[in-house]
Amino acid sequence: MPMTGTGALRQPAALRALPAEPLAAAIAPQGDRATIAEIQAGLLAPQAGTSPKYLYDSLGSRLFEAICELPEYYPTRTEAAIFAIHGEDIARRIGTGSTLIDLGAGNCAKAASLFPLLQPQQYVPIDISRDFLNEAVGRLRQRFPAIAMTALALDLSGPFELPAGVNTARRQFFYPGSSIGNFAPHEAVAFLRRVRDNTYADGGLLIGVDLVKDAAVLDAAYDDAIGVTAAFNLNMLRHLNHLTGSDFDVRQWQHVAFFNAAESRIEMHLEARTALTVCWPGGERRFARGERIHTEDSYKYTPESFAAVLAQAGFTADAVWTDDAGWFAVMHARAAAD
């Protein structure tokens, strides 16, 4: 994948302070066969890479919660301000009593903030981290006992079909934050087409989209001063050890993040601090000093360019709300006629 600079290198102070130790002993793989095969294929590719979904084990999900509290990380607070200012208009657009399907729900806080306005008949949070999701939904049920809740642990990176327990009437998908940016544009079209396939004629999509802006703002958001994003990225290596039985030593890697203007995306990588070999049952990969594992992209759009993505996926954008600075957009789209 193309690179446009050396980026920033950062390792959390807590990790820097640890004494040097030999590589961690391999453990028995805990992932299923398909997961292990996917991860190993990525690690063995000429440009090593992993899916960003592997950032989100239970600890990774909590670290991302911490990232959202950082002053550098503008998307969460900017999007929250849009909901606060335009929430009533958004509710008028969607209407009350819908089936609210929260994609990548995390701690469910963003959807819960809209419950008083949207008054959903059913709430369906979906996340890849089952334990983290169940904890969040357990707390939410206590606060909103009148709303039916169906929590689903699903991997949304591939085809999916919602189970029979999810109402079919007035499905409103909710995909806040900038998670759609983790997909390359053609992948975003494919993902949103899968969402469209689970949406009926009376349904729609409410989605957050991070917009193009000054590179310095973007770089700081993905490489914060105290190293929380670095810890989030490095934690993926521990998760890969758990899933595949590999022996990554976190202290031998450092976080790299930068804005690639040519591709209109933030890139996150993990860079080897020294020449090393990573082993797993049945295989290994040698990394030269400075060699990288590409862990995440976050594409940035204009409202017009993202409306075109929606159209290709079978949706028609019918409303856009932004902050005054034009840093972030919340867009609503209706299912287009087949």
HULIN-V122640 format. One record per residue. RES is the residue in three letters. NEAR is the number of other ideal C-beta (glycine too) atoms within 10 Angstrom. Layout:
# HULIN-V122640
res: [RES RES]
near: [NEAR NEAR]
This chain:
# HULIN-V122640
res: [MET PRO MET THR GLY THR GLY ALA LEU ARG GLN PRO ALA ALA LEU ARG ALA LEU PRO ALA GLU PRO LEU ALA ALA ALA ILE ALA PRO GLN GLY ASP ARG ALA THR ILE ALA GLU ILE GLN ALA GLY LEU LEU ALA PRO GLN ALA GLY THR SER PRO LYS TYR LEU TYR ASP SER LEU GLY SER ARG LEU PHE GLU ALA ILE CYS GLU LEU PRO GLU TYR TYR PRO THR ARG THR GLU ALA ALA ILE PHE ALA ILE HIS GLY GLU ASP ILE ALA ARG ARG ILE GLY THR GLY SER THR LEU ILE ASP LEU GLY ALA GLY ASN CYS ALA LYS ALA ALA SER LEU PHE PRO LEU LEU GLN PRO GLN GLN TYR VAL PRO ILE ASP ILE SER ARG ASP PHE LEU ASN GLU ALA VAL GLY ARG LEU ARG GLN ARG PHE PRO ALA ILE ALA MET THR ALA LEU ALA LEU ASP LEU SER GLY PRO PHE GLU LEU PRO ALA GLY VAL ASN THR ALA ARG ARG GLN PHE PHE TYR PRO GLY SER SER ILE GLY ASN PHE ALA PRO HIS GLU ALA VAL ALA PHE LEU ARG ARG VAL ARG ASP ASN THR TYR ALA ASP GLY GLY LEU LEU ILE GLY VAL ASP LEU VAL LYS ASP ALA ALA VAL LEU ASP ALA ALA TYR ASP ASP ALA ILE GLY VAL THR ALA ALA PHE ASN LEU ASN MET LEU ARG HIS LEU ASN HIS LEU THR GLY SER ASP PHE ASP VAL ARG GLN TRP GLN HIS VAL ALA PHE PHE ASN ALA ALA GLU SER ARG ILE GLU MET HIS LEU GLU ALA ARG THR ALA LEU THR VAL CYS TRP PRO GLY GLY GLU ARG ARG PHE ALA ARG GLY GLU ARG ILE HIS THR GLU ASP SER TYR LYS TYR THR PRO GLU SER PHE ALA ALA VAL LEU ALA GLN ALA GLY PHE THR ALA ASP ALA VAL TRP THR ASP ASP ALA GLY TRP PHE ALA VAL MET HIS ALA ARG ALA ALA ALA ASP]
near: [13 8 16 13 13 10 22 17 15 21 17 18 11 9 15 11 7 9 5 7 8 7 15 15 7 16 14 7 19 13 17 10 8 10 17 20 12 19 21 18 11 18 21 11 13 5 12 19 18 22 16 19 20 24 21 22 21 14 15 21 21 17 20 22 16 15 19 18 10 17 11 17 19 19 22 21 15 20 24 16 13 20 18 9 13 16 17 9 13 19 15 11 16 21 13 12 13 24 22 25 28 25 22 22 28 24 21 21 15 20 22 19 15 20 17 10 16 23 16 26 16 19 26 25 26 23 26 20 22 13 12 23 25 13 15 21 19 11 11 22 14 7 9 15 9 7 17 15 17 17 20 20 14 17 14 18 16 10 9 16 10 19 9 7 10 16 17 13 12 20 23 21 25 26 23 27 21 22 19 26 23 21 19 14 19 10 14 21 17 15 22 25 13 16 23 20 14 16 25 12 9 14 21 23 24 24 25 23 29 25 20 16 16 10 15 9 13 24 17 19 23 25 22 21 11 14 19 20 27 27 23 27 28 23 20 26 24 16 22 25 22 16 20 27 18 26 20 25 16 19 18 19 26 22 24 26 25 21 25 19 13 9 17 16 21 24 23 25 24 25 18 19 16 10 12 18 10 25 15 21 13 10 12 12 17 11 21 9 11 13 16 21 26 19 25 23 19 23 24 21 22 14 16 9 15 25 20 15 22 25 15 15 21 18 26 14 19 13 17 15 20 17 18 8 11 12 20 24 22 21 23 21 27 18 22 14 7 6]
